């Protein structure tokens, strides 16, 4: 194991794993049913994935890297458009479900918080992710996006579909609605994230989709 700092982590990151792979292994069997439930956190789930596909503007034969494949719901949409699918997830059980749906895809068990595997270094025409990046603080998000930009083909795009709010007020309003069931995670706040990304040369746009989710579109720098 290399001693370099992982691409999604800082040297001072906590040693306690707030999001262990075992949690997602246990969730894998019911994930596809759970994401279709109405309300937070999966309000508009199908529309969010469909919008991600539309904004990607892919062509048959293009290569797509899916970060945090889960059970393969986003990858399937791109496969149906004739794209070559590559992907990674740190949950072995989630990957089993994804591979059954897409036996032709190349999926690798890998943790975004660790050094990236050489087998998935691209380049890729599109890099996509759904409902993953809210597990990372903003500085980690920026670190990951900076790295994955280097794996894009010229003219490529990164598309991040995730739990996201346009403003901090919108996030606080949702927290008030959810009440005691609210879980504090690193949800995107666009009016905070977009300027922070621009400061490091990542010029993203944000499209809100549902009450709690949207899509970031990031052209190759």
N, C-alpha and C positions, 0 to 999 in steps of 0.2 A: 504494500500500500504506500502510495506516495505521501510525502509530508507537506505538499503544497496546500495552501488554503483552498477549500472547495469553492466552486464558482458562485454558489448561492449563500455563502457564509462569510462572516468576518472572524478574525482570530479571537474575538471576545464573545462569540456566540455561546449561549448557555449549553451545558452538557446534557441537561434533561431534554429528552426528545418529546416535544409537545404533540407531534403528529407521527407516531410510530407506524411502520408498515403493517404491524399486526392488526391495528384498528381497521385498516382497509381490507385486509384479508378476511376479517370477520364480516365485513359489510358486503363483500362481493356478491353473495348469493341473492341479496334483496335490492342491490343498487338500482337495477333497471326499473323496478317498481317504485322505489322511493323517490327517484328524481321526477316522476310524473305526478307527484302529489302537489296540489295547489298550495300557494302561499310560500312564505319564506322558509328555506333559502332557495328553493327551486322554482319560484314563480317564473313562468315563461321559459322553462328549460328548453323545450323543443324549438321555440322561436329563436332563442339565443343561438343554438347550434345551427339552425337553418340560416340565420343572418350571417354567421361566421363564414359559412360556405359561400353565400352570395357575395360577400365583401372580398373574399379571396380571389374571385374571378379566375378560377383555374381552367386549364386546358388538359385534355387527355394526354397522358404520358408524363405529366409533371410530377416531380418528387415532393412529397409532403412528410414532414417530421412532426409527429404528435407528442407533445410533452405532457406526461401524465395521462396515458392512454385510458386508464380505467378499464371499463368493460368494452371499450371500442366504439362508443356511440358517435363520436365526432369523426373518427377514422372511417367509419362505414360511409358517411356522406361523401367524403372525398374519394373513396374507392369507387363508389357508384358513378363518379364523373370520369373514371378511367385513370385516376392518379396512382402512382406507385407509393405505397404506404410504408413508412418507417415509424417506429415509436418506442417509447420507454415508459415504464412505470416501476415504482419501487415495491409494489405489492405483487407477489408471485401469483396470488389467487385471482386478482383482477386481470392479470395478463392471460391467465388460462381462459377466462371467459372471452376476452378480446380475440385471442388466437382461434378459438372455435368459430367465431363470427367471420374472421378474416384469415383463413389459413395461408393465404398467399402473402400476407404482410410480414415484414421483418420487425419483430418486437424483441426488445432487450430489457431485462430487468436492470434498472439503474435508478439512482437517487439523484435528483437535481441538486441536492445539497453537497454532493461529492464530485470529485473530478470526473469529467465526462468520458464515456467509453470511446475508444478510437474507432470502433465499428460503426459509430453513428456520427461521423464528422462531416458528412455531406460532400459537396454542397447540396442544398435543398432549395427548391423553388418557393416553397411555402413552409413556414414553421408555425404550428398552431397549438393551442392549449385551451382546455375547458375546465373551469372550476378547480384550478390548482394553485394559481399564484397568490390567492388570498391567504395561503399558509406562510407567506414570506413578508417580512417587514419591507418597507419601501426601499431601503438601501439594498436589500437582497434582491428585490424585483429588478432594480436598476442594474445590479451586477450581473444577474442572469441574462437580461435583455442585451446588455453590452456584449456578453460572450456569444450568445446565440446569433447576434448580427453577423459575427465572423463566419458562421456556417451557412449563410444565405448566398445563393447565386446572385449575380448582378440583376437588378430589377426585382429581387425577391421581396416578400412581405412576411412579417410576423403578425399573427392575429391572436389576441388573448381574450377569450370569452370567460367572464368571471363575475363573482359577486362584487358589485361596484355601484357607487353612488356618485352623482354629479357634484354634490357639495357635502360638506360636513353636516349642514343642517338636515339634509335629506337622510343621512345615516342616523343622526340622532332621533329624527322622527320615526324611523323604522324601529330603532331600539325601544322607543316608547311604546309602540304598538305591540311589539313582541313581548315585552315585559320580562318576567323571570326566566323565560325560555331562551332569551338572547344569549349567544355565545360570543365572547370577544375574540375575534380573529383579526387578521391584517387586511380588512376589506379595502378595496381601492376607493379613493376619493379623488375624482378627476381634477378638481380645481387645485388640489395639492400635487397630484402625480404628474400632470402634464407639464407644469413649469419645472419640476425637479428633473424630469426626463430631458427636457429641452436644454437644461444647463449642461448636460453631458453629451449633447449632440444627438439625442434621440427625439425625433419630431413625430409624435404620435397624434392621432385623433381618437376621440371617444364617441361611440354611439350608444346611448342608453336604450335598452330594449324593454325591460320589465321594471317592476318596483324596486328590484334589488340587484339587477345584473345588466351588463352591457358588454360591448366589444371594443377593445383597443386595436387600432390598425397602425402598424409601424413599418414604413418602407425601409429598405436597406439604407444604411447611412453611407 
